[in-house]
């Protein structure tokens, strides 16, 4: 699993595995999910990620009840 952050777009991308993306679906306004031809999740993009950061300024993203760290 790889994480990348684009500070200009204020977006983080979480790639589960390299694969050709067949389609992308909007999960929420700022969350997009990429699927491969076998309908498996291959990536998640979170837009406006600075709004998702925890208030204690820890570099992480909360999705549901999980806190996912963003590598510096």
C-alpha positions in Angstrom: 0.0 0.0 0.0 1.3 3.4 -0.9 0.3 6.9 0.1 1.0 10.1 -1.8 0.0 13.7 -1.0 -0.3 16.5 -3.5 -0.1 19.8 -1.6 -1.3 21.9 -4.6 -4.4 19.9 -5.0 -4.7 19.2 -1.3 -5.4 15.6 -2.0 -4.1 12.3 -0.7 -4.1 9.1 -2.8 -4.0 5.7 -1.2 -3.0 3.0 -3.7 -3.8 -0.6 -2.6 -2.1 -2.3 -5.5 -0.9 -1.3 -9.0 -3.5 -2.2 -11.6 -5.3 -0.6 -14.5 -8.2 1.4 -13.3 -11.5 0.6 -15.0 -13.8 3.0 -13.2 -13.9 5.6 -10.5 -16.9 6.1 -8.2 -17.7 9.0 -5.9 -18.1 7.7 -2.4 -18.7 11.1 -0.8 -18.2 14.7 -2.1 -14.4 14.5 -1.4 -13.7 10.8 -1.6 -13.2 8.9 -4.9 -12.7 5.1 -5.2 -10.9 3.5 -8.1 -11.8 -0.1 -9.2 -10.1 -2.5 -11.5 -11.7 -4.8 -14.1 -12.4 -7.4 -11.5 -14.3 -4.8 -9.4 -11.6 -4.7 -6.7 -10.7 -1.5 -4.9 -7.3 -0.4 -6.1 -7.1 3.2 -4.9 -8.8 5.9 -2.8 -8.4 9.6 -3.4 -9.4 12.1 -0.7 -9.8 15.7 -1.9 -9.5 18.7 0.4 -7.6 16.5 2.8 -6.6 19.4 5.1 -10.2 19.5 6.2 -9.9 15.8 7.2 -6.8 16.2 9.3 -7.3 15.8 13.0 -7.3 18.9 15.2 -4.1 17.9 17.0 -2.3 18.4 13.7 -1.1 14.8 13.5 -0.5 14.1 9.8 -3.3 11.5 9.4 -6.7 11.1 7.8 -9.8 9.6 9.6 -12.0 7.4 7.5 -14.9 6.0 9.4 -13.5 5.1 12.8 -9.9 4.5 11.5 -7.1 7.0 11.7 -4.7 6.5 8.8 -1.3 8.2 9.0 0.1 10.2 6.1 3.8 9.7 5.7 5.8 13.0 5.7 
